[in-house]
Amino acid sequence: MEDAGFIIGGYVLTFATVALMAWRYVRSGRKLGERVPDEEKYWL
Amino acid sequence: MTTTDPRPTSEPTDARPARRGTGTRGTRVVGIAAIIAMVWLVAFGLGFSPEDRDQRESVRLLYVHVPTIWLAYLAFVVTAIGSGMYLFTKKKSLGWDRLAGASAEIGTVFVAVTLVVGALWGRLTWGVFWQWDARLTTTALLFVTYVGYLAVRRLGGTHEQRARRSSVIGLIAVLEIPLVHWSVRLWRSLHQEATVLDTDGDVDMDGLMLFSLFVGVIAFSLLYVWLVMHRTRAMAMEDLLDDHGLDEALAARRAEDDTLSATPEPAVDPKGAS
Protein backbone atom coordinates (compact mmCIF):
# COMPACT_ATOMS: atom_id res chain seq x y z
CA MET A 1 0.00 0.00 0.00
CA GLU A 2 1.44 3.35 -1.06
CA ASP A 3 1.66 6.12 1.51
CA ALA A 4 0.67 3.66 4.22
CA GLY A 5 2.22 5.81 6.93
CA PHE A 6 -0.17 8.70 6.27
CA ILE A 7 -3.22 6.48 5.92
CA ILE A 8 -2.59 4.32 8.97
CA GLY A 9 -1.48 7.41 10.88
CA GLY A 10 -4.84 9.04 10.09
CA TYR A 11 -6.75 6.01 11.35
CA VAL A 12 -4.58 5.69 14.47
CA LEU A 13 -5.05 9.36 15.29
CA THR A 14 -8.82 9.15 14.84
CA PHE A 15 -9.31 6.00 16.90
CA ALA A 16 -6.84 7.11 19.59
CA THR A 17 -8.90 10.30 19.99
CA VAL A 18 -12.11 8.25 20.18
CA ALA A 19 -10.58 5.92 22.81
CA LEU A 20 -9.21 8.80 24.85
CA MET A 21 -12.53 10.65 24.87
CA ALA A 22 -14.45 7.50 25.76
CA TRP A 23 -12.05 6.70 28.61
CA ARG A 24 -12.16 10.27 29.96
CA TYR A 25 -15.97 10.44 29.87
CA VAL A 26 -16.47 7.09 31.58
CA ARG A 27 -13.83 7.85 34.21
CA SER A 28 -15.22 11.30 35.01
CA GLY A 29 -18.73 9.78 35.17
CA ARG A 30 -17.58 7.18 37.68
CA LYS A 31 -15.70 9.72 39.80
CA LEU A 32 -18.63 12.13 39.90
CA GLY A 33 -21.01 9.21 40.46
CA GLU A 34 -19.24 8.35 43.72
CA ARG A 35 -20.05 11.80 45.11
CA VAL A 36 -23.69 11.98 44.01
CA PRO A 37 -26.41 9.78 45.55
CA ASP A 38 -28.14 7.44 43.09
CA GLU A 39 -31.53 9.09 43.84
CA GLU A 40 -30.25 12.28 42.19
CA LYS A 41 -29.32 10.50 38.94
CA TYR A 42 -32.27 10.89 36.58
CA TRP A 43 -30.95 8.14 34.25
CA LEU A 44 -31.13 5.35 36.85
CA MET B 1 -31.60 -20.65 51.46
CA THR B 2 -29.38 -18.64 53.74
CA THR B 3 -26.29 -16.69 52.78
CA THR B 4 -23.34 -15.87 54.96
CA ASP B 5 -21.29 -12.70 54.90
CA PRO B 6 -17.77 -13.71 53.79
CA ARG B 7 -16.19 -10.66 55.42
CA PRO B 8 -14.52 -11.07 58.81
CA THR B 9 -16.63 -9.58 61.60
CA SER B 10 -13.78 -7.33 62.74
CA GLU B 11 -14.04 -5.35 59.48
CA PRO B 12 -16.49 -2.47 59.46
CA THR B 13 -19.58 -3.46 57.47
CA ASP B 14 -20.84 -0.89 54.99
CA ALA B 15 -24.27 -1.89 53.71
CA ARG B 16 -24.51 1.07 51.30
CA PRO B 17 -24.27 -0.13 47.68
CA ALA B 18 -21.57 1.38 45.47
CA ARG B 19 -22.81 4.52 43.74
CA ARG B 20 -23.10 4.26 39.99
CA GLY B 21 -21.61 6.36 37.20
CA THR B 22 -23.10 7.46 33.88
CA GLY B 23 -23.40 4.00 32.31
CA THR B 24 -26.76 2.26 31.80
CA ARG B 25 -28.03 -0.61 29.70
CA GLY B 26 -28.79 1.91 26.94
CA THR B 27 -25.23 3.27 26.83
CA ARG B 28 -23.85 -0.28 26.82
CA VAL B 29 -26.03 -1.28 23.86
CA VAL B 30 -25.10 1.85 21.89
CA GLY B 31 -21.42 1.47 22.86
CA ILE B 32 -21.21 -2.15 21.69
CA ALA B 33 -22.98 -1.25 18.43
CA ALA B 34 -20.49 1.61 17.90
CA ILE B 35 -17.51 -0.71 18.50
CA ILE B 36 -18.86 -3.27 16.01
CA ALA B 37 -19.44 -0.54 13.42
CA MET B 38 -15.90 0.82 14.01
CA VAL B 39 -14.41 -2.64 13.41
CA TRP B 40 -16.39 -2.86 10.17
CA LEU B 41 -15.18 0.61 9.21
CA VAL B 42 -11.54 -0.39 9.65
CA ALA B 43 -12.09 -3.65 7.74
CA PHE B 44 -13.82 -1.94 4.81
CA GLY B 45 -11.82 1.28 4.91
CA LEU B 46 -8.39 -0.33 5.00
CA GLY B 47 -9.15 -3.71 3.44
CA PHE B 48 -12.17 -4.44 1.26
CA SER B 49 -12.68 -1.04 -0.36
CA PRO B 50 -10.88 -0.66 -3.71
CA GLU B 51 -8.45 2.16 -4.45
CA ASP B 52 -9.74 5.20 -6.31
CA ARG B 53 -8.84 5.85 -9.96
CA ASP B 54 -7.62 9.41 -9.25
CA GLN B 55 -6.87 9.52 -5.52
CA ARG B 56 -5.53 5.97 -5.37
CA GLU B 57 -4.95 4.73 -1.78
CA SER B 58 -5.47 8.15 -0.16
CA VAL B 59 -9.22 7.69 -0.63
CA ARG B 60 -9.09 5.42 2.43
CA LEU B 61 -8.57 8.49 4.61
CA LEU B 62 -11.94 9.83 3.47
CA TYR B 63 -13.74 6.98 5.25
CA VAL B 64 -12.78 8.63 8.55
CA HIS B 65 -12.46 12.24 7.33
CA VAL B 66 -16.06 12.52 6.08
CA PRO B 67 -17.72 10.74 9.06
CA THR B 68 -15.81 12.90 11.58
CA ILE B 69 -17.02 16.14 10.01
CA TRP B 70 -20.51 14.61 9.74
CA LEU B 71 -20.36 13.95 13.49
CA ALA B 72 -19.24 17.55 14.10
CA TYR B 73 -22.09 18.98 11.97
CA LEU B 74 -24.59 16.75 13.77
CA ALA B 75 -23.18 17.80 17.15
CA PHE B 76 -23.39 21.51 16.32
CA VAL B 77 -26.95 21.22 15.01
CA VAL B 78 -27.90 19.47 18.29
CA THR B 79 -26.13 22.30 20.15
CA ALA B 80 -28.30 24.81 18.29
CA ILE B 81 -31.46 22.80 19.01
CA GLY B 82 -30.55 22.56 22.71
CA SER B 83 -29.79 26.28 22.80
CA GLY B 84 -33.06 27.16 21.11
CA MET B 85 -35.03 24.89 23.41
CA TYR B 86 -33.44 26.53 26.43
CA LEU B 87 -34.01 30.07 25.23
CA PHE B 88 -37.48 29.75 23.72
CA THR B 89 -39.31 27.35 26.02
CA LYS B 90 -41.12 28.49 29.15
CA LYS B 91 -39.57 25.89 31.43
CA LYS B 92 -35.95 26.88 30.62
CA SER B 93 -34.64 23.48 31.60
CA LEU B 94 -30.89 23.34 32.17
CA GLY B 95 -31.00 19.85 30.65
CA TRP B 96 -31.20 21.50 27.20
CA ASP B 97 -28.21 23.65 28.02
CA ARG B 98 -26.20 20.64 29.15
CA LEU B 99 -27.12 18.78 25.97
CA ALA B 100 -25.93 21.80 23.96
CA GLY B 101 -22.67 22.05 25.93
CA ALA B 102 -21.88 18.32 25.76
CA SER B 103 -22.64 18.23 22.06
CA ALA B 104 -20.45 21.26 21.30
CA GLU B 105 -17.56 19.74 23.25
CA ILE B 106 -17.73 16.51 21.22
CA GLY B 107 -18.19 18.37 17.93
CA THR B 108 -15.17 20.59 18.57
CA VAL B 109 -12.88 17.60 19.16
CA PHE B 110 -14.06 15.99 15.94
CA VAL B 111 -13.59 19.16 13.87
CA ALA B 112 -9.98 19.09 15.07
CA VAL B 113 -9.68 15.43 14.00
CA THR B 114 -11.21 16.32 10.60
CA LEU B 115 -8.68 19.09 10.10
CA VAL B 116 -5.70 16.86 10.95
CA VAL B 117 -6.87 13.88 8.88
CA GLY B 118 -7.73 16.28 6.07
CA ALA B 119 -4.21 17.68 6.23
CA LEU B 120 -2.80 14.14 5.83
CA TRP B 121 -5.12 13.55 2.87
CA GLY B 122 -4.10 16.92 1.41
CA ARG B 123 -0.43 16.02 1.63
CA LEU B 124 -1.06 12.84 -0.36
CA THR B 125 -3.45 14.38 -2.89
CA TRP B 126 -2.34 18.00 -3.29
CA GLY B 127 1.25 17.68 -2.05
CA VAL B 128 0.71 20.12 0.84
CA PHE B 129 -0.70 19.79 4.34
CA TRP B 130 -2.53 23.12 4.30
CA GLN B 131 -3.83 25.70 1.85
CA TRP B 132 -5.79 28.83 2.70
CA ASP B 133 -8.57 27.39 0.61
CA ALA B 134 -12.22 28.37 1.22
CA ARG B 135 -13.29 24.97 2.67
CA LEU B 136 -10.22 24.59 4.88
CA THR B 137 -10.36 28.17 6.13
CA THR B 138 -14.09 28.10 6.93
CA THR B 139 -13.64 24.76 8.75
CA ALA B 140 -10.79 26.22 10.80
CA LEU B 141 -13.06 29.20 11.58
CA LEU B 142 -15.80 26.78 12.67
CA PHE B 143 -13.33 25.13 15.07
CA VAL B 144 -12.24 28.48 16.55
CA THR B 145 -15.89 29.58 16.96
CA TYR B 146 -16.78 26.49 19.02
CA VAL B 147 -13.60 26.77 21.09
CA GLY B 148 -14.92 30.27 21.89
CA TYR B 149 -18.35 28.82 22.72
CA LEU B 150 -16.73 26.37 25.17
CA ALA B 151 -14.66 29.19 26.69
CA VAL B 152 -17.83 31.25 27.25
CA ARG B 153 -19.41 28.30 29.05
CA ARG B 154 -16.52 28.38 31.50
CA LEU B 155 -16.99 32.04 32.45
CA GLY B 156 -18.27 32.56 35.99
CA GLY B 157 -21.86 33.09 37.07
CA THR B 158 -24.87 30.94 37.77
CA HIS B 159 -25.91 27.99 35.64
CA GLU B 160 -28.73 30.10 34.22
CA GLN B 161 -26.32 32.87 33.20
CA ARG B 162 -24.07 30.28 31.57
CA ALA B 163 -27.03 28.80 29.71
CA ARG B 164 -28.30 32.18 28.46
CA ARG B 165 -24.90 33.36 27.22
CA SER B 166 -23.93 30.14 25.52
CA SER B 167 -27.37 29.54 23.98
CA VAL B 168 -27.14 32.81 22.06
CA ILE B 169 -23.71 31.83 20.72
CA GLY B 170 -24.88 28.28 19.96
CA LEU B 171 -27.70 29.64 17.79
CA ILE B 172 -25.44 32.05 15.88
CA ALA B 173 -22.50 29.66 15.46
CA VAL B 174 -24.56 26.98 13.70
CA LEU B 175 -25.02 29.39 10.77
CA GLU B 176 -21.41 28.66 9.85
CA ILE B 177 -22.25 25.08 8.82
CA PRO B 178 -23.97 26.00 5.53
CA LEU B 179 -21.10 28.39 4.87
CA VAL B 180 -18.57 25.56 5.32
CA HIS B 181 -20.64 23.13 3.25
CA TRP B 182 -21.27 25.51 0.35
CA SER B 183 -17.84 27.17 0.46
CA VAL B 184 -16.62 24.90 -2.34
CA ARG B 185 -19.33 26.33 -4.62
CA LEU B 186 -19.36 29.91 -3.36
CA TRP B 187 -15.63 30.41 -3.89
CA ARG B 188 -13.13 28.82 -6.25
CA SER B 189 -11.80 26.01 -4.09
CA LEU B 190 -9.06 23.41 -4.24
CA HIS B 191 -11.21 21.10 -2.14
CA GLN B 192 -13.42 18.72 -4.09
CA GLU B 193 -17.17 19.26 -4.15
CA ALA B 194 -19.62 16.95 -2.36
CA THR B 195 -19.67 13.46 -3.87
CA VAL B 196 -22.78 12.15 -2.12
CA LEU B 197 -24.87 15.14 -1.02
CA ASP B 198 -24.47 17.23 -4.17
CA THR B 199 -27.23 19.23 -5.79
CA ASP B 200 -27.86 17.01 -8.83
CA GLY B 201 -28.52 13.96 -6.64
CA ASP B 202 -25.99 11.74 -8.45
CA VAL B 203 -23.68 9.56 -6.36
CA ASP B 204 -20.36 9.35 -8.20
CA MET B 205 -18.89 6.49 -6.15
CA ASP B 206 -18.20 2.80 -6.51
CA GLY B 207 -20.66 0.65 -4.52
CA LEU B 208 -18.10 -0.70 -2.07
CA MET B 209 -16.63 2.75 -1.51
CA LEU B 210 -20.08 4.16 -0.81
CA PHE B 211 -20.79 1.29 1.59
CA SER B 212 -17.51 1.95 3.46
CA LEU B 213 -18.45 5.60 3.80
CA PHE B 214 -21.93 4.63 4.97
CA VAL B 215 -20.44 2.31 7.63
CA GLY B 216 -18.25 5.20 8.77
CA VAL B 217 -21.20 7.57 9.09
CA ILE B 218 -23.21 4.98 11.07
CA ALA B 219 -20.21 4.20 13.34
CA PHE B 220 -19.55 7.84 14.17
CA SER B 221 -23.25 8.62 14.65
CA LEU B 222 -23.49 5.80 17.21
CA LEU B 223 -20.30 7.04 18.85
CA TYR B 224 -21.80 10.53 19.08
CA VAL B 225 -24.94 9.23 20.80
CA TRP B 226 -22.83 7.23 23.28
CA LEU B 227 -20.53 10.16 24.07
CA VAL B 228 -23.32 12.69 24.45
CA MET B 229 -25.27 10.40 26.81
CA HIS B 230 -22.27 10.03 29.11
CA ARG B 231 -21.26 13.68 28.96
CA THR B 232 -24.72 15.17 29.64
CA ARG B 233 -25.08 12.91 32.68
CA ALA B 234 -21.64 13.88 33.96
CA MET B 235 -22.51 17.56 33.44
CA ALA B 236 -25.74 17.10 35.41
CA MET B 237 -23.68 15.73 38.32
CA GLU B 238 -21.15 18.57 38.02
CA ASP B 239 -23.97 21.13 38.24
CA LEU B 240 -25.51 19.31 41.20
CA LEU B 241 -22.21 19.21 43.08
CA ASP B 242 -21.69 22.86 42.23
CA ASP B 243 -25.06 23.74 43.79
CA HIS B 244 -24.42 21.55 46.83
CA GLY B 245 -20.96 23.06 47.25
CA LEU B 246 -22.45 26.55 47.24
CA ASP B 247 -25.19 25.52 49.70
CA GLU B 248 -22.63 23.96 52.02
CA ALA B 249 -20.37 27.02 51.85
CA LEU B 250 -23.31 29.31 52.68
CA ALA B 251 -24.42 27.06 55.55
CA ALA B 252 -20.86 26.98 56.94
CA ARG B 253 -20.63 30.76 56.69
CA ARG B 254 -23.98 31.22 58.50
CA ALA B 255 -22.92 28.78 61.21
CA GLU B 256 -19.66 30.70 61.64
CA ASP B 257 -21.56 33.99 61.96
CA ASP B 258 -23.98 32.48 64.51
CA THR B 259 -21.06 31.15 66.61
CA LEU B 260 -19.35 34.53 66.59
CA SER B 261 -22.51 36.42 67.60
CA ALA B 262 -23.28 33.90 70.39
CA THR B 263 -19.79 34.07 71.97
CA PRO B 264 -19.55 36.85 74.64
CA GLU B 265 -16.75 39.31 74.00
CA PRO B 266 -13.91 39.02 76.54
CA ALA B 267 -13.72 41.87 79.06
CA VAL B 268 -10.83 44.19 78.31
CA ASP B 269 -8.83 45.64 81.21
CA PRO B 270 -7.34 48.92 79.97
CA LYS B 271 -4.71 48.91 82.72
CA GLY B 272 -3.61 45.38 82.01
CA ALA B 273 -2.96 46.06 78.38
CA SER B 274 0.75 46.37 77.68
Chai-1 contact restraints between the chains, C-beta under 6 A:
chainA,res_idxA,chainB,res_idxB,connection_type,confidence,min_distance_angstrom,max_distance_angstrom,comment,restraint_id
A,M1,B,E57,contact,1.0,0.0,6.0,A-B,restraint_1
A,E2,B,E57,contact,1.0,0.0,6.0,A-B,restraint_2
A,D3,B,E57,contact,1.0,0.0,6.0,A-B,restraint_3
A,D3,B,L124,contact,1.0,0.0,6.0,A-B,restraint_4
A,F6,B,L120,contact,1.0,0.0,6.0,A-B,restraint_5
A,F6,B,L124,contact,1.0,0.0,6.0,A-B,restraint_6
A,I7,B,R60,contact,1.0,0.0,6.0,A-B,restraint_7
A,I7,B,L61,contact,1.0,0.0,6.0,A-B,restraint_8
A,G10,B,L61,contact,1.0,0.0,6.0,A-B,restraint_9
A,G10,B,V117,contact,1.0,0.0,6.0,A-B,restraint_10
A,G10,B,L120,contact,1.0,0.0,6.0,A-B,restraint_11
A,T14,B,V64,contact,1.0,0.0,6.0,A-B,restraint_12
A,T14,B,V113,contact,1.0,0.0,6.0,A-B,restraint_13
A,T17,B,V113,contact,1.0,0.0,6.0,A-B,restraint_14
A,Y25,B,H230,contact,1.0,0.0,6.0,A-B,restraint_15
A,Y25,B,R231,contact,1.0,0.0,6.0,A-B,restraint_16
A,S28,B,A234,contact,1.0,0.0,6.0,A-B,restraint_17
A,G29,B,G21,contact,1.0,0.0,6.0,A-B,restraint_18
A,G29,B,T22,contact,1.0,0.0,6.0,A-B,restraint_19
A,G29,B,H230,contact,1.0,0.0,6.0,A-B,restraint_20
A,G29,B,A234,contact,1.0,0.0,6.0,A-B,restraint_21
A,R30,B,G21,contact,1.0,0.0,6.0,A-B,restraint_22
A,L32,B,A234,contact,1.0,0.0,6.0,A-B,restraint_23
A,L32,B,M237,contact,1.0,0.0,6.0,A-B,restraint_24
A,G33,B,R19,contact,1.0,0.0,6.0,A-B,restraint_25
A,G33,B,R20,contact,1.0,0.0,6.0,A-B,restraint_26
A,G33,B,G21,contact,1.0,0.0,6.0,A-B,restraint_27
A,E34,B,R19,contact,1.0,0.0,6.0,A-B,restraint_28
A,V36,B,M237,contact,1.0,0.0,6.0,A-B,restraint_29
A,V36,B,L240,contact,1.0,0.0,6.0,A-B,restraint_30
A,D38,B,R19,contact,1.0,0.0,6.0,A-B,restraint_31
A,E40,B,L240,contact,1.0,0.0,6.0,A-B,restraint_32
A,W43,B,T24,contact,1.0,0.0,6.0,A-B,restraint_33
A,W43,B,R233,contact,1.0,0.0,6.0,A-B,restraint_34
